[in-house]
Amino acid sequence: MRKSILLATSALALLASGAVASAADAVPTPEAAVAAEGSSYVRVCDAFGTGYFYIPGSEACLRVGGQIEFSAGYDSFQDEGYTATEARIDIETAQDSEFGAIKTKLRISSDVNLDGYTIPSAWGAGVDRDTQLEIATISVGGFYVGYAETLINTDVLYGDMLDLETFGDLNSTAIGYLSGDLGGGVYAGFAVEDARRGGGADFARFGENDKPDLAGRVGVKQAWGTFDVSGLYGTENENWFVKATADLDVVENAGFRLTAGYGDAGKDSSDDAWFVAGAGKYNFTQSILGFAGVGYGEENDFDGVSANAGAVWTPVAGLDVKGEVIYTDIGSGLDTYNTKLSLVRSW
């Protein structure tokens, strides 16, 4: 599939389909484990973040989390309403060692009609999916192996409906390294990722056989926010994609995101594509957040623009009510809008 990199990463594909990136989730910075004092049989383990406790009879720490989301909305491309439900469970372990923190992460998810609102829906969205393995990784220090989230920063706009992963599941089997702070807030990573990616992204993969994709990322995190550059190179067709992402926290109660990307179809093809996008969010109160954004992209002579706006209300910790509206015009008389209203419980 010669043009796969354009379909997967071009602004047009991205916009038509609807932080440090999530790969950092899989490889957190190692710390020494310290148990909270107490005489209870289940002891709190506070070295690796909130929610961990010691597994009885072991020095390993365990955290169990999850999320259930119900969504409903309207898809103007299909001219119909939709409902969707997703549930996931996360099981994480962590233990200190002479080699650094040894960690595992397992995520299993199940959903029905989850991507039924993706624009345009005719591009394979709206298909029911069975229960699936979403993440299964082992990490030692900064090194990780397993079925992991891509090292590319997939964030584009705020909200749920406009980022690279809206277009398809980019998770794959990988071997990689993602550092902690190298000094001055600088971090970096490199990964060899299987080109055969999961979920609905088979048509968006960068390679067509067992030749791997090479992914990399370098960035800096400071008080003003984060900035990183990430990229992916497909060894099958010598196609590539690079993306820059800035998340800025320079105004109280507000945040801004700027992104830009460029992709080339590789050997034996002159096709290329690019996109730019910008978004902002504002905390009106401790429980109400609003956001909006817009993006524009071109693939050869084909261009498109997309915009979104939404709000999140958090009446109590772990319970969110979300609303989002997106509008897309891909330059050929096909303009669409979608709405999504969700109730999300996380723990």
N, C-alpha and C positions, 0 to 999 in steps of 0.2 A: 504494500500500500504506500506508494511513493509520496503521496501528499499528507501522510498521517500527521507529521509534525505541524502542518498548517491547520489541520482540522482540530488538533488537540490544543494548540497554543495560540493560534492567531486571534487577534482581537475580534474578528468577525465571528468566529466559532464561539469564542468566550462570551461576547456580548449577546449573540443570538441565543445562547443557551440559558441564558437567564438574565500568630502573629509571629518574635522568633517563631518560625513555622512550627507546625505540629510535630515535625520529626524530633524537635527538642523534647517533646513528651516522652518519646521512647528512650532518650538518653540524657537524663538529668545529671547535673553536676554531682559527683560523689561526695558524701560527707560521712563522718564517723558516727556510728549509731550510738545513741545514749538513751537508756530506758528511764522513764519517769519513775520517781520513787513511789512506793506504795506496796501494800501487802496483798492487793487483790490478785486473783489468779491470772486474769487478763491484764497485762501491763501495757501502758501506752508507750509507743515508740515515736518520739517526736523529732528524730534526726532527719527524716526524709520528707517532711511535710505533714500537714494535718491528716487525720484519719487513719494513720497506721497504728497497729498494735502488734505486740510480740506473739508469734505462734507458740502456744504452750509447749514447753519442753524443747524449744529451739531458740536460736539467736536471730532467726529470720523474722522480718517484719512483714505484715500483710495489710493491704487496704482493699476494700471492696466498694466499688461505686457503680453508678449506672444512671440511666435516663430513660424516661418514657415521654414521647411527644405525640400529641394528636394535632393534626392540621386539617384545615378546610379552606377552600377558596374557589376562584373562578379562573379558567384558562380561556382567553379569548381566541387563541389559535384553534382550539377544538370547539369553541363556543359551548362550553359546558362547565358545570361545577365539578369539584373533586373533593375527596377526603383521603387522608393518609395517616397511618400510624406507624411509629417506629419505637422499638425498645432495644436497649443495649445493656450489657453488663461488663464491667471492667474489673479485673482481678490483677493486682500488682503485688510483687514481693520485692524486698530489698534487704541486703545484708552487707555489712562492712567486711572487707578482707584486706590482706596485704597487697592485693592487686588493684584496690579501689572498690567502690561499691558494686556488688553483683546484684543485678536487677532483672526482673522479668515483667512483662506486661501481656495480658491476654484480654482481647475484646471480642465478644460475640454479639452480633446484632441480628435483628429480625424486623422486617418491615413489609408493609402492604401499600402499593401505589405511592411509594415515597416520592418518586420523581415525576409524578403525574402533572406537575405544574411547570416543568422545565420548558423553556421556549427555544426553538419550536418543538412542540411535543412529538412531531412526526419523526424526529431524529432519535428514535429508540427509547424515549422516555415513557413513563407510565406503565412499564412492564412490571408485574408482580415479581418480587424476588424472595427466595427462600432464606431461611436462617443461614448465616454465613460467618466464617471466621474473618474478622476485619483486621486484627492486629495480633501477632504472636511473636514476641521478641525476647532475646536474651542480651543483656549488656554487661560489660565489665569495664569499669571506668568509662571512657568515652566511646569504646568500641561496641558495636551491636551487630547482631545477625538475626535473621528470621523474616517473617512477613511483616513489613513495616510501612509506615507512611513515607511518601517520597521526600527526599531532602529538599526539593524545590519549595520555596515559599509560595503557597497557593493563594494567599490573600489578595483580593482585588478591591471590592467595595465592602462596606459594612453590611450586616444582614446575613440572611441564609441563602439567598438565591443567585448571587452573582460573584462567584469566585472560580478558580480553575477546577475545583472538585465538583462544582455543579455540572460540569460537562461530562464527567465520568470519574470512576474510581481509579485513582492513580497509585494505590498501594501495590506493592510487589515484594517478592522475595529479594532480600538485599544483604550486602555486607558493607558496613560503613563505619565512619568515625565522625563524631560531632563533639568538638571541644567545649569546655567551660570557658571562663574568662582567661584569655591568654595575656592579659595586661591592658589596661586602659579601656576595658569593656569590649575588646576585640574577641570574636569567636570565629571558628572556621570548621568546615566539614567536607568530607568526600565520601561517595558511596558508589558501589557497583550494583545496579538495580536490574532485575529481570525485565526484559522488554515486554513480556507477556503479562499485562496488568489485569487486575481483577474487575469484577462487576461489569458495568455497561461500557467500560472504556476499551474493549477489544479493538474497536475501530480507531481509537485514539492513541494506540501504543506507538512507540517510536521505532521499534524493531519488528521484523516479521518472523524471526525464528529464535534460536537459542543464543544469538549474539546479544550481549548485554548493553544496557544504557549506562553512561557514566554521568553522575550527578555531582555537583559541587555547590558550596555556599560559603560566603565570607561576609561578615557584618560587624557592626559595632553597636553596643547598647550603653546609653548614657542617660543622665537625668532628663534630657530633652526628648528622649525617645529612642527608637532603633532605626538603623538603616542597613540593608543587606542587598547583595547581588547573588542570585542563584541561577544555575543553568543546567541544561541536560543535553548530552550528545549521544545520538544513536549510531552505534558502530555498524549497524546493518547497512544503512543508506547514507551515512555521513551527514545526516541532518542534525540540526541543533536549534536550541531555544535558550534565550537569556532574559532574565527579568530582574528589574530593580524595584525595591519596595522600601518606602519610608513611612514609619508611623511616628508622628510628632505629638508630643505632650507639652506644648509651649504656652498654652492658655489654660487657666484654671477651669476645671469642670468640662473641658473640651478636648477633643482629639482630632487629628487630621491624618489622612492616608493618601499618599501619592504613589502610583505604580506606572511602570512602562515596560513593555516587552517586545522582543523581536525574534522571529523564527525564520529559518531558511530550510527549504525542502531537501537540500543536499545534492548529491551527484546526479547528473542526467536530468536536472530540473532547474528552471529559472524562477520558480515560484517562491515568494516570500510574503511575510505578513508582519504587521506591527500593531500595537495598541498603546493608548495612554488612558489613565483614569485618575479621578480624584474624588475624595469623599470626606465628610466631616460628621462628627457626633458630638452631642452635648447632653450633660446630665442636668436636667431641669431641677430635679430633686434627688434625694438619695435612692428613690425607688422608680424614677421615670427617666428613661434615656431615649433621645431621638437621634435619627441619623438620615443622611441623604448622600447621594453620589451620582456621578455620571462618567461614562467612558466612551471612547471613540476608537475605531480601528479600521484598517484597510488590508485587503488581500488582493494584490494586483490591482484590478480596476473595480473591485467590489468593496464597498465600505458599509459601515454600520455604526449606530449609536444606541446606547442603552442607558437608562437612568432608573434609580430606585429611591424610595423614601420609606421610613418606617419608625416604629417606636417599640420599646420594651418596658413593661410595667412589672416590677418585682414586689408584690405585696408582702411576701415573707421570703426569707432566705431559702433558696432551692426551688422556688416556684416562679415561673415567668409566664406572662401573657404577652405574645408578640404579634405585631401586625406589620405587613410589608406589601408595598405595591411596586411593580416594575413596569417599565415601558421600553419597548424595543422597536427600532426601525432599521431594517437591514438594506435600505436603499433600493428596493425593487417593488415598491408598493405594498410590501408585507410589513405593516406595523401592528404590533400586538401589545396587550397589557395583561398582566396577571396580578392576582391578589392572593395573599396567604395570611391566615389567622391561626395562631398556634397556642396551645397550652402545654407547657413543658415542666416536668418535675425531674429534678436532678438531685442525686445524693452521693 
